[in-house]
Amino acid sequence: MFSSARSIVKKVNSPFIMSLVRNKVTLPELKYKFTELEPFISADLNTLHYTKHHQTYVNGINQALEQHAAAEAAGDLNKCVELQQNIKFHGGGYANHCLYWESLAPQSVGGGKLPAEDSALYKAVISQYGSFEKLIDLSNKALAGIQGSGWVFICKNLNNGALEIISVYNHERPAAHLKPLLALDAWEHAYYLQYQNVKVNFFSAIWNIINWEEAAKKFAA
Ligand SMILES: [Fe+2]
Protein backbone atom coordinates (compact mmCIF):
# COMPACT_ATOMS: atom_id res chain seq x y z
CA MET A 1 0.00 0.00 0.00
CA PHE A 2 2.80 2.37 0.89
CA SER A 3 4.68 1.80 -2.35
CA SER A 4 1.44 2.30 -4.24
CA ALA A 5 0.76 5.62 -2.54
CA ARG A 6 4.34 6.66 -3.11
CA SER A 7 4.20 5.97 -6.81
CA ILE A 8 0.97 7.93 -7.15
CA VAL A 9 2.43 10.94 -5.37
CA LYS A 10 5.53 10.91 -7.52
CA LYS A 11 3.58 10.37 -10.71
CA VAL A 12 1.01 13.07 -10.14
CA ASN A 13 2.79 15.80 -8.28
CA SER A 14 6.51 15.78 -8.83
CA PRO A 15 6.74 18.28 -11.71
CA PHE A 16 4.18 20.56 -10.07
CA ILE A 17 5.86 20.52 -6.69
CA MET A 18 9.31 21.02 -8.19
CA SER A 19 7.95 23.99 -10.11
CA LEU A 20 6.60 25.49 -6.91
CA VAL A 21 9.90 24.93 -5.19
CA ARG A 22 11.82 26.66 -7.96
CA ASN A 23 9.38 29.59 -7.98
CA LYS A 24 9.29 30.61 -4.37
CA VAL A 25 6.59 33.04 -3.36
CA THR A 26 7.68 36.54 -2.41
CA LEU A 27 6.09 39.58 -0.83
CA PRO A 28 3.77 41.27 -3.33
CA GLU A 29 4.76 44.60 -4.82
CA LEU A 30 2.46 47.30 -3.50
CA LYS A 31 0.97 50.18 -5.46
CA TYR A 32 1.38 52.67 -2.61
CA LYS A 33 3.78 53.76 0.08
CA PHE A 34 2.81 53.07 3.66
CA THR A 35 3.03 56.77 4.50
CA GLU A 36 0.12 57.26 2.08
CA LEU A 37 -2.24 55.25 4.30
CA GLU A 38 -1.69 57.55 7.27
CA PRO A 39 -3.18 58.61 9.59
CA PHE A 40 -5.58 55.66 9.44
CA ILE A 41 -2.79 53.11 9.57
CA SER A 42 0.62 54.41 10.52
CA ALA A 43 3.61 53.71 8.30
CA ASP A 44 5.39 52.08 11.23
CA LEU A 45 2.51 49.66 11.81
CA ASN A 46 2.19 48.69 8.17
CA THR A 47 5.95 48.37 7.73
CA LEU A 48 6.06 45.96 10.64
CA HIS A 49 3.00 44.12 9.31
CA TYR A 50 4.48 43.75 5.83
CA THR A 51 8.20 43.23 6.43
CA LYS A 52 7.88 41.02 9.51
CA HIS A 53 4.50 39.34 9.74
CA HIS A 54 3.70 38.86 6.05
CA GLN A 55 7.32 37.94 5.42
CA THR A 56 7.00 35.22 8.05
CA TYR A 57 4.24 33.58 6.03
CA VAL A 58 6.26 33.94 2.83
CA ASN A 59 9.14 32.14 4.51
CA GLY A 60 6.82 29.61 6.11
CA ILE A 61 5.03 28.51 2.94
CA ASN A 62 8.29 28.29 0.99
CA GLN A 63 9.85 26.16 3.69
CA ALA A 64 6.79 23.95 4.06
CA LEU A 65 6.62 23.33 0.30
CA GLU A 66 10.32 22.52 0.17
CA GLN A 67 9.91 20.06 3.02
CA HIS A 68 6.86 18.58 1.34
CA ALA A 69 8.75 18.09 -1.91
CA ALA A 70 11.59 16.41 -0.04
CA ALA A 71 9.16 14.15 1.81
CA GLU A 72 7.50 13.20 -1.46
CA ALA A 73 10.83 12.43 -3.05
CA ALA A 74 11.66 10.21 -0.07
CA GLY A 75 8.25 8.56 -0.21
CA ASP A 76 7.58 9.68 3.36
CA LEU A 77 3.80 9.75 3.35
CA ASN A 78 3.55 10.41 7.10
CA LYS A 79 5.72 13.50 6.74
CA CYS A 80 3.59 14.71 3.82
CA VAL A 81 0.48 14.43 5.97
CA GLU A 82 2.19 16.10 8.91
CA LEU A 83 3.15 19.09 6.75
CA GLN A 84 -0.42 19.82 5.64
CA GLN A 85 -1.11 22.03 8.67
CA ASN A 86 1.95 24.19 8.00
CA ILE A 87 1.05 24.49 4.33
CA LYS A 88 -2.49 25.49 5.22
CA PHE A 89 -1.47 27.99 7.91
CA HIS A 90 1.39 29.71 6.11
CA GLY A 91 -0.22 29.45 2.68
CA GLY A 92 -3.40 30.99 4.06
CA GLY A 93 -1.44 33.68 5.86
CA TYR A 94 0.46 34.50 2.70
CA ALA A 95 -2.64 34.66 0.48
CA ASN A 96 -4.85 36.52 2.96
CA HIS A 97 -2.25 39.22 3.45
CA CYS A 98 -1.81 39.65 -0.31
CA LEU A 99 -5.54 40.30 -0.50
CA TYR A 100 -5.36 42.62 2.51
CA TRP A 101 -2.89 44.95 0.79
CA GLU A 102 -5.07 44.93 -2.33
CA SER A 103 -8.02 45.89 -0.14
CA LEU A 104 -6.39 49.18 0.83
CA ALA A 105 -5.64 52.37 -1.12
CA PRO A 106 -4.52 55.89 -0.24
CA GLN A 107 -7.29 58.46 -0.25
CA SER A 108 -5.33 60.36 -2.90
CA VAL A 109 -6.15 57.60 -5.38
CA GLY A 110 -9.67 56.83 -4.23
CA GLY A 111 -9.22 54.94 -0.96
CA GLY A 112 -12.44 55.03 1.03
CA LYS A 113 -14.44 56.26 -1.95
CA LEU A 114 -17.48 54.11 -2.67
CA PRO A 115 -17.63 52.36 -6.04
CA ALA A 116 -19.42 54.04 -8.93
CA GLU A 117 -23.19 53.97 -8.58
CA ASP A 118 -23.54 52.18 -11.91
CA SER A 119 -21.15 49.40 -10.85
CA ALA A 120 -22.48 45.93 -10.17
CA LEU A 121 -20.99 45.99 -6.67
CA TYR A 122 -22.71 49.24 -5.74
CA LYS A 123 -26.04 47.92 -6.95
CA ALA A 124 -25.57 44.63 -5.13
CA VAL A 125 -24.75 46.35 -1.84
CA ILE A 126 -27.78 48.63 -2.04
CA SER A 127 -30.03 45.75 -3.08
CA GLN A 128 -28.89 43.42 -0.30
CA TYR A 129 -28.04 45.74 2.57
CA GLY A 130 -29.82 49.00 1.77
CA SER A 131 -26.67 51.05 2.23
CA PHE A 132 -22.90 50.80 2.47
CA GLU A 133 -23.18 51.97 6.07
CA LYS A 134 -25.12 48.80 6.85
CA LEU A 135 -22.58 46.56 5.11
CA ILE A 136 -19.77 48.28 7.01
CA ASP A 137 -21.65 48.01 10.30
CA LEU A 138 -22.21 44.28 9.81
CA SER A 139 -18.57 43.79 8.82
CA ASN A 140 -17.41 45.65 11.93
CA LYS A 141 -19.67 43.49 14.07
CA ALA A 142 -18.12 40.39 12.50
CA LEU A 143 -14.62 41.76 13.15
CA ALA A 144 -15.45 42.56 16.77
CA GLY A 145 -16.88 39.09 17.23
CA ILE A 146 -13.63 37.32 16.43
CA GLN A 147 -12.18 35.98 19.65
CA GLY A 148 -8.47 35.78 19.08
CA SER A 149 -6.99 35.89 15.60
CA GLY A 150 -8.86 35.81 12.33
CA TRP A 151 -10.15 37.56 9.26
CA VAL A 152 -13.37 38.96 7.89
CA PHE A 153 -13.96 38.69 4.17
CA ILE A 154 -16.59 40.37 2.06
CA CYS A 155 -17.20 37.79 -0.63
CA LYS A 156 -19.18 37.16 -3.76
CA ASN A 157 -21.03 33.86 -3.66
CA LEU A 158 -20.20 32.35 -7.06
CA ASN A 159 -23.30 30.13 -6.93
CA ASN A 160 -25.84 32.93 -6.76
CA GLY A 161 -23.89 36.20 -7.15
CA ALA A 162 -24.84 37.42 -3.69
CA LEU A 163 -22.57 39.21 -1.25
CA GLU A 164 -21.60 37.45 1.96
CA ILE A 165 -19.71 38.62 5.01
CA ILE A 166 -17.79 35.77 6.56
CA SER A 167 -15.34 35.50 9.43
CA VAL A 168 -12.66 32.86 9.86
CA TYR A 169 -10.17 32.01 12.54
CA ASN A 170 -6.40 32.04 12.15
CA HIS A 171 -5.53 32.03 8.45
CA GLU A 172 -8.43 29.99 7.13
CA ARG A 173 -9.58 30.82 3.61
CA PRO A 174 -13.10 31.37 2.28
CA ALA A 175 -14.76 28.28 0.84
CA ALA A 176 -14.18 27.67 -2.87
CA HIS A 177 -17.54 29.10 -3.90
CA LEU A 178 -16.89 32.36 -2.07
CA LYS A 179 -14.72 34.81 -3.98
CA PRO A 180 -13.13 37.27 -1.54
CA LEU A 181 -13.48 40.91 -2.59
CA LEU A 182 -12.08 42.50 0.55
CA ALA A 183 -9.98 41.04 3.35
CA LEU A 184 -9.92 42.63 6.79
CA ASP A 185 -7.20 41.52 9.16
CA ALA A 186 -8.37 41.00 12.74
CA TRP A 187 -5.08 39.68 14.06
CA GLU A 188 -3.69 41.74 16.92
CA HIS A 189 -0.52 42.40 14.94
CA ALA A 190 -2.64 44.35 12.41
CA TYR A 191 -3.49 47.15 14.85
CA TYR A 192 -1.80 46.88 18.24
CA LEU A 193 1.21 49.13 17.56
CA GLN A 194 -1.12 52.06 16.80
CA TYR A 195 -4.45 51.24 18.39
CA GLN A 196 -3.34 49.10 21.35
CA ASN A 197 -6.33 47.33 22.89
CA VAL A 198 -9.00 49.50 21.23
CA LYS A 199 -9.38 47.40 18.12
CA VAL A 200 -12.79 48.86 17.29
CA ASN A 201 -11.05 52.14 16.46
CA PHE A 202 -8.89 50.32 13.92
CA PHE A 203 -11.92 48.64 12.39
CA SER A 204 -13.65 52.01 12.21
CA ALA A 205 -10.66 53.81 10.69
CA ILE A 206 -9.85 51.28 8.00
CA TRP A 207 -12.96 52.08 5.95
CA ASN A 208 -11.36 55.45 5.15
CA ILE A 209 -8.81 53.66 2.99
CA ILE A 210 -10.75 50.70 1.64
CA ASN A 211 -10.17 50.12 -2.06
CA TRP A 212 -13.78 49.79 -3.21
CA GLU A 213 -12.76 50.21 -6.83
CA GLU A 214 -10.63 47.07 -6.62
CA ALA A 215 -13.45 45.23 -4.87
CA ALA A 216 -15.84 46.29 -7.64
CA LYS A 217 -13.44 44.92 -10.26
CA LYS A 218 -13.25 41.59 -8.45
CA PHE A 219 -17.04 41.48 -8.10
CA ALA A 220 -17.56 42.14 -11.81
CA ALA A 221 -14.85 39.75 -13.04
FE1 LIG B 1 -1.79 40.34 9.43
Residues whose N, C-alpha, C, O or C-beta is under 5 A from the ligand:
A	BS01	LIG	D185 W187 A190
